[in-house]
Amino acid sequence: MDNNLAVIYLSILVGILLLTVINVFPQIFKNRKLERNFSRLRNKLTKEKGTTQEYYELASIYSEKKLFSQAVTLFQKAIKAAEEEEEENVAVIYNGLGYAYFAQEQYDIAIRQYKEALKNKPDYVTALNNLGHAYERKNLTAQALQTYEEALKYDPKNSTAKRRAESLRRLVSA
């Protein structure tokens, strides 16, 4: 009986360790890759001028690390490089820049960046969702609702826009 109990406890322990390994190792590999890219890009961009993609990538890493003021600088460099390279897809960069400002609670500047993203790509649903969220933070409920409804025109299955629009409709009708 004691032997069976020990086997059960050991099996449970091995199971917990296995689940931990399955969940932790992918995160470790992801972080190592992120840190390698971070180091490579930072070293390169301190020595020489980079491409739009390189500035954007490094800015995104800074955003992921919640170092938003550094991210803002790099997103701005990415925009400048995109203008020089006549890059088509600057909407993603403006959206990233808006996110960095939003995270610093600079909602007016974030709104301006999201609108710039939408000027470049009017059907950019992520920017629409982000713009709606910024409007909500500024207590501009009507504009937020309108923005989420616009996002739903482009992507009727967008769960974020659906959820937020429903919530705001209830708020407006109350």
C-alpha positions as CSV (number, residue, x, y, z in Angstrom):
1,M,0.0,0.0,0.0
2,D,2.8,2.5,1.0
3,N,4.6,1.6,-2.2
4,N,1.6,2.3,-4.4
5,L,1.1,5.7,-2.7
6,A,4.8,6.6,-3.3
7,V,4.4,5.7,-7.0
8,I,1.3,7.8,-7.3
9,Y,3.0,10.8,-5.6
10,L,6.1,10.3,-7.8
11,S,3.9,10.1,-10.9
12,I,2.1,13.3,-10.0
13,L,5.4,15.1,-9.4
14,V,6.8,13.9,-12.7
15,G,3.6,15.1,-14.4
16,I,3.8,18.5,-12.9
17,L,7.5,18.8,-13.9
18,L,6.7,17.7,-17.4
19,L,4.0,20.3,-17.7
20,T,6.3,22.9,-16.4
21,V,9.0,22.0,-18.9
22,I,6.5,22.0,-21.7
23,N,5.4,25.5,-20.7
24,V,8.7,27.1,-19.7
25,F,11.1,25.9,-22.5
26,P,9.3,27.5,-25.4
27,Q,9.2,30.8,-23.4
28,I,13.0,30.5,-22.8
29,F,13.7,29.9,-26.5
30,K,11.4,32.8,-27.5
31,N,13.2,35.2,-25.0
32,R,16.6,34.0,-26.2
33,K,15.7,34.7,-29.8
34,L,14.2,38.1,-28.8
35,E,17.4,39.0,-26.9
36,R,19.6,37.9,-29.8
37,N,17.6,40.1,-32.2
38,F,17.6,43.0,-29.7
39,S,21.4,42.8,-29.3
40,R,22.1,42.4,-33.0
41,L,19.8,45.3,-34.1
42,R,20.9,47.6,-31.3
43,N,24.6,47.1,-32.1
44,K,24.0,47.6,-35.8
45,L,21.9,50.7,-35.5
46,T,24.3,52.4,-33.1
47,K,27.1,52.0,-35.7
48,E,25.2,52.7,-39.0
49,K,22.0,53.8,-40.5
50,G,19.3,51.1,-40.7
51,T,16.4,50.1,-42.9
52,T,12.8,50.8,-42.1
53,Q,12.3,47.1,-41.2
54,E,15.3,47.2,-38.7
55,Y,14.1,50.3,-37.0
56,Y,10.6,48.9,-36.8
57,E,11.8,45.6,-35.5
58,L,13.9,47.2,-32.7
59,A,11.1,49.6,-31.8
60,S,8.8,46.6,-31.5
61,I,11.2,44.9,-29.2
62,Y,11.5,48.0,-27.0
63,S,7.7,48.1,-26.9
64,E,7.6,44.5,-25.8
65,K,10.1,45.3,-23.1
66,K,7.9,48.2,-22.1
67,L,10.6,50.7,-22.8
68,F,8.2,53.0,-24.6
69,S,10.3,56.2,-24.8
70,Q,13.1,54.4,-26.7
71,A,10.4,52.7,-28.9
72,V,9.0,56.1,-29.8
73,T,12.4,57.3,-31.0
74,L,12.9,54.2,-33.1
75,F,9.4,54.2,-34.6
76,Q,10.0,57.8,-35.7
77,K,13.3,56.8,-37.3
78,A,11.4,53.9,-39.0
79,I,8.9,56.5,-40.4
80,K,11.7,58.7,-41.6
81,A,13.5,55.7,-43.3
82,A,10.2,54.7,-44.8
83,E,9.8,58.1,-46.4
84,E,13.3,58.0,-47.8
85,E,12.8,54.4,-49.1
86,E,9.3,55.3,-50.3
87,E,8.0,52.4,-48.3
88,E,4.3,51.6,-48.9
89,N,3.3,50.0,-45.6
90,V,3.9,52.8,-43.0
91,A,0.5,52.2,-41.4
92,V,2.0,49.5,-39.2
93,I,4.7,51.8,-38.0
94,Y,2.3,54.6,-37.2
95,N,0.2,52.1,-35.3
96,G,3.2,50.9,-33.3
97,L,4.1,54.6,-32.6
98,G,0.5,55.2,-31.4
99,Y,0.7,52.2,-29.1
100,A,3.9,53.5,-27.6
101,Y,2.3,56.8,-26.9
102,F,-0.9,55.2,-25.6
103,A,1.2,53.1,-23.2
104,Q,2.6,56.3,-21.8
105,E,-0.9,57.7,-21.4
106,Q,-0.3,60.3,-24.1
107,Y,-3.7,59.7,-25.6
108,D,-4.0,62.7,-27.9
109,I,-0.7,61.9,-29.6
110,A,-1.6,58.3,-29.8
111,I,-4.9,59.2,-31.5
112,R,-3.0,61.3,-34.0
113,Q,-0.7,58.4,-34.8
114,Y,-3.6,55.9,-35.2
115,K,-5.3,58.4,-37.5
116,E,-2.1,58.7,-39.6
117,A,-2.0,54.9,-39.8
118,L,-5.6,54.8,-41.0
119,K,-4.9,57.6,-43.6
120,N,-2.3,55.2,-45.0
121,K,-4.5,52.1,-44.7
122,P,-8.2,52.8,-44.1
123,D,-9.1,49.2,-43.5
124,Y,-6.5,48.6,-40.9
125,V,-8.6,47.0,-38.2
126,T,-5.9,46.8,-35.5
127,A,-5.4,50.6,-35.8
128,L,-9.2,51.1,-35.6
129,N,-9.4,49.0,-32.5
130,N,-6.5,50.9,-31.0
131,L,-8.1,54.3,-31.9
132,G,-11.4,53.2,-30.3
133,H,-9.5,52.3,-27.2
134,A,-7.8,55.6,-27.1
135,Y,-11.1,57.4,-27.5
136,E,-12.5,55.4,-24.6
137,R,-9.6,56.4,-22.4
138,K,-10.4,60.1,-23.2
139,N,-14.1,59.4,-22.4
140,L,-15.1,60.1,-26.0
141,T,-17.7,57.4,-26.0
142,A,-19.5,58.4,-29.3
143,Q,-16.2,58.5,-31.3
144,A,-15.1,55.2,-29.7
145,L,-18.3,53.5,-30.6
146,Q,-18.2,54.9,-34.2
147,T,-14.6,53.6,-34.5
148,Y,-15.4,50.1,-33.3
149,E,-18.4,50.0,-35.7
150,E,-16.1,51.0,-38.5
151,A,-13.7,48.2,-37.6
152,L,-16.7,45.8,-37.7
153,K,-17.5,46.9,-41.3
154,Y,-14.1,45.7,-42.3
155,D,-14.0,42.6,-40.1
156,P,-17.5,41.6,-38.8
157,K,-16.0,38.8,-36.7
158,N,-13.5,41.0,-34.8
159,S,-14.1,40.0,-31.2
160,T,-12.5,43.1,-29.7
161,A,-14.6,45.5,-31.7
162,K,-17.8,43.5,-31.1
163,R,-17.2,43.3,-27.4
164,R,-16.3,47.0,-27.0
165,A,-19.1,48.2,-29.3
166,E,-21.7,46.2,-27.4
167,S,-20.4,47.6,-24.1
168,L,-20.5,51.2,-25.4
169,R,-23.9,50.8,-26.9
170,R,-25.2,49.8,-23.5
171,L,-23.4,52.8,-21.9
172,V,-24.8,55.2,-24.5
173,S,-28.4,53.9,-24.2
174,A,-28.4,53.9,-20.4
